[in-house]
Amino acid sequence: MSPAPATTMRAMACGAPGAPLQAQRRAVPEPGEGELLIRVCACGVCRTALHVVDGELPGSRPGVVPGHEIVGRVVAAGPGAARERWPAGARVGVPWLASTCGRCGFCRDGRENLCLDARFTGHDVDGGYADYVLARADFCLPVPERYADAAAAPLLCAGLIGYRSLRLAGDPRRLGLYGFGAAAHIVAQVAGAEGREVYAFTRPDDLAAQRLALSLGARWAGSSELAPPEPLHAAIVFAPVGPLVPLALTRLERGGTVVCAGIHMSDIPAFPYRDLWQERSIRSVANLTRRDGAEFMALAARTPIHTEVHEFPLEAASAALGQLRRGAFAGAAVLVP
C-alpha cells in the first residue's frame, strides 16, 4: 500500500444541531478491507447534508464529517479493494449510499436503497468536507471524463436522486419540478434530452431560478402558487415543503404522479380525496442503488449536462450551507479543498 502524502488533514465536522461546522485537524485514515483512501478534489453541498447539520435526520454519528457528492483521486487501496478497477490516481465518485448488508430481502431483491442496515456517506461514515475520505470500493462510481471535478460533484447526489425520481415518475410528457435547485436543474436537462416538456416552479421571488430553468430548456417557469399552462403528467417535489405536495396534486392530469424526492420534508397537510381520485398517486424516493449510479453516469457520459456551480473553499463550508438554507443562489454549491 502506497503511503498517504500527508499524515494529517483538514476536516469540517458537525457540532451541535444547527451550529457552524467545526474546523479540525485529523489524522489521515488508512484504508481497511475493501476500502479506498481518496484525496477529495471537490464535494457538493447538498440539502441532505444541510438536514444532517441541522439535526433533522436522526441517527447521524456525533461529530461526523458531512458531504456525499465527492469527486476525488485514489491515493491507496486496502486489501480486496479491486486495485485493477481503482488504481492509484484514478478519478472516482463517492455517493450517499456508503454500504449495505447484502443479505436482507431488499438487497436480495435488487432494492438495496431500502436495505435494513444501510450506511450513508456523511451521516454514518465521514464524508467529503475534508482533504481525504475513505469509501468502500464496490460502492464508488466512475466519473465521466467530460466533466471537471467541481462540475461533476453535483452529479453524485443531485443528479442521481433526480434520475431515480424521474424514473419513478413513469413516462411523463409534461413534467413539473417544484423547487429549482441543484437536483432540478440537472433532471430538467435529462428530461429535455428525452423529449419531455419541463415546467419549473420556484418561490415567487426567485427570478434567478426561473431564468436558469428557462435557459436550460424549460417550457415554462413561475411561482409554485401558479397553475402551469397545461395539466402535468407528473411532478417531482424537490423542495422540503410539505404543502407543495397537495398543491402539486391539483396540477396533475388524471393518472398523474407526484414524486417526493427529498429525504426530509415538513408535514404534508390534509387534502380532499377528490384531489387524489382519478388514479393520481403520491410516492417517495429513498436513496439510490448502485444500478442507478451506473445508469446515470453512463447517461451523463453521452448526454452533456451543464451544472451551475458556485465554488467555496473547504473552510467556508458553513457559509455555503447557510447560503443554501437561505436559497441565496441558483444551482449547486461545491467545496473545492
N, C-alpha and C positions, 0 to 999 in steps of 0.2 A: 504494500500500500504506500502510495506516494505521500510524503509529509505535507501537511497543510502549509500554505505560505505564511501563515501568521499563527500565533498562539492565543491571541485574544481578539475579540471583535466587538463592534458596537451592536446594541440591540435596544429596541424601544418596547418596553414591557407594560402590560396592564397593571394598574394600581386599583384604587377604589373605583366603583362604578361611576362613570361619567367624568372621572378626573383625567387630567392630561396624562399621557403615557410617560413612563419613567425611563430616562436615558441611562443605560447601564453598560459596563464593560463585562463581558463574559468570556470564558474560555471557548475557543473554537472546538466544537464537539467532534468526536471521532465516529465514523460510520460503523454501525453494527451489522449483524446478519441481514443481508438483503437491502442494505441502505446505501444511499449516495450522499456524499458531502458536496454541497453545491454552493458556489460563490454567487450571491444574488446580484444580478445586473439590473433588474427592475422588478418592482412589486406594485400591483394595482391597489388602490384604496377603494375597497368595496363596501357597499352599505351593510353587508353581513358583518364585516369587521367592526363597523360602527355599532351594530347591535351588541357585539361581544364587548366592546369597550364600555358601552353604556349599561352593561349588565342586563340586557333584555333577552339574552339567550342563556338559559340556566345551564349549569354544569360545566362551564368553561374552567379550565385549570387555573388556579390562582397564579398570578404573575406570568401568564402565558404571553408570548410574543405574537401579535396578530399578523394577518397577511396571508392570503391564499391565492393570489394571482401572480405567481412567481415565475420569472424567466431568469435562468442562470446558466452557469457553466460548471460541469462536473470537475471537481478537484480530486476526489478519491472515492473508491468503492469498497464497501465491506464484503465479506465472504458471501458468495452466492448472489451478487448484485448484477449479473449479466453484463460483464465488462465489454463483451463484444457488441452489445447494443448501445451502451453508455460509456464509451472510453473517456479517459481524461481529456478535458477540453470540449466535450460535446455540449451543444446547447440543449437545454431541457426545460420543460414546463412543469410546474407543480400546482395542481388544482386543490379545491376544497376537500375532496374525498382523499383522506390520507391512507386508510386501510379498512378492510372488512374482515369478518371472521372466516368467510369462505365455506361455512358449514351450515348455517341456518337455512330455512326454507326459502327465504328471499334470495340469498346468494345462489342457492342451487337452481332457482327458477329464473335466473338472469336479471333479478331486480335488486342488485347489490346496493343501490341507492337507499333501500329500505332496511338494510342489514341491522339486526338487533344489537350488534356490537361494533358498529362503525365508529371510526375515529376521524376527526376532521382537522385539517391544517389551520393553525391559528386559533384553535378552540381547545382541542385535546392535546395537540403537539405544537411545538413552537413553529411559527410561520416566518414570513419573509420580510418583516420590518427589522432587518438585521443584515449584517455583512455576509453571513453564511447560514445555511439551513440544512437539516437532514431530511431526507424523504425516502420512502420505500421506492425502490427502482421500478417495481412492477405496477406502481400507480402513477408514475411520471408519464408525461406526454411529449411527443415531438413537437417542435415549434417550426412552422413554415418559414423558410429562409427569406421569403419576400418581405417579412415584417422586421423592422428594427426592434430592439429589446423593449423599449418603452411602448411602442405601438402594439406589440404582441401581448403585453401583460393583461390588458382587459379581456382578451380572448379567453383567458384561463378561468373566468367565472362569469363575467357579464355576457360573454359570448356563449359559453357552454349552457348557462341556465336559460338564456334567450333561445338557444337552439332547441333544448328539451321542451321549453314552453311552447314553441311554435309547433313542434311535432305533436304535442298533446292537444293542440287546438284543432286538430283534424286537417282539413284541406280547405281553409277559408279563402274565398276570392277577395272579400273585403275584411281587412284585419285592423282592429283598433288597438292602440298601445297607450295605456294610461300611466303617465309618468315617463317623460322622455329623457332618461339619464343614460348611464353607461350601457346597461343591457339593451334598452330600447333602441339606442342609436346604432347598435350592431345588428340586432334582429330585423330592424327596418330595412337594412341593406340586403340581408339574406332573403327576406320576404319579397323585396322588389326584384331581386335576381330570379326568383321563382315565378314572377309574373303576377304577384298579388298586389292589390291596392292597399296602401297603408294610410291610416288615419291616426294622427298623433294628438293626444290630449295632455295638456300641461296645466300647471297652476295659472290662474287668469292673467297674472302679471309677468309670466315667464316668456317674454317675447324672444329672448335669445334661444331658448329650447325650441320654440316654434320655428324660428328661422333655420336652425340647424336641421330640424326634421324636413322642412321643405327642400333644403339644399341637398339632402340625402335621398330625395325622391318621393317623399310622402305626397299623397294627392291632396291632403287637407291637414291643417294644423290649427288648433284652437284650444280654448279653455275646456277643462273637463266638465264644466257646467253646461256646455253647449251640446246639442244633438248633432251628429255628423250629417252630411248631406244625404246619405242613404243608410239604411239599416246595415249593421255589421253581421258578418257570418261568424266571427269570433272576436274576442277581446282578451288581451293579456294585461293584467294589472301588476305593474312593477312597483308602483308607489305603495308604501306600507300603510295605506289609509283605508280602513275597513269600509267606510261609507261609499267608497268608489265601486264596491262590488255590486250592490243592488242598483246603483246608478248605471253601471255598465250593462247589467241585465236588461234594463229598459231600452238600451240602444241596439239590442240584438234582433236579427231576423229569427223567425221560427226555426227551431232546431239548432240554434247557435250555442256556443260555449264560452264561458268566462273562465279563464285560467288565472289563478292566483300564483304569481311567480316568486313571491318573497318568502323568506324563511321566518319572518316576523311581521305581524300586521296588527294594527289596532282592531278592536272588536267590530264585527260586522253587525250593523243594526238590523232589527226585524224589518221584513218587507212583505208585501202581499203575495200570496201564492200565484195570483194571475200573472205576475212578472216572470215567474219561473215556468209557468204552464207552456204548452205547445212544444214540449220536448227540449226546452232550453236546459242547460246544465252548468254547474259550477264544479271546478276541480282544482286541486292544488298540485304544485310541483315540489318535489323534495330532492335536493342534492343532485347527483348525476351518477352515471355509470361510466366505466372505462370505455364501453362501446360508444356512448355519447361523445366522449372525448376524442376517440379515434375518428368517428364520422365527422365531427365538426372540424377537426384540424385538417382532415382531407378536403373538406369543403372550402375552408379558408385558404388552403394552398392553391386551389384552382379558381376561386372567386375573390377578386380584390375587395377587401373590406377596409374602409377608412375608419380609424379610431381617433376621435377628437380627444387629444391627450393634454393634460396640464401637469407638468413635471414639478416635483418638490424634492429637496434633499431629504435624506433619511431623518435628520434632526427635526424637520418640520412636519413630522407625521401627525402630531396633534393638530397643527394648523390646518393640514389637508383634511383631516376628519371633521374639524369644525366647519370648514367651508362646505364640505359635503352635507353636513347636518343642516346648514342654512340654505342649501341649494344655490350656492354662490357662483357656480359655473355650469356650463352645458358640456356634456361628455364625461370623461373619466379622469380622475387624478391618479398619478403614478409616482411612487417614490423611486428615486434613482440614487442608490448608495454611492 
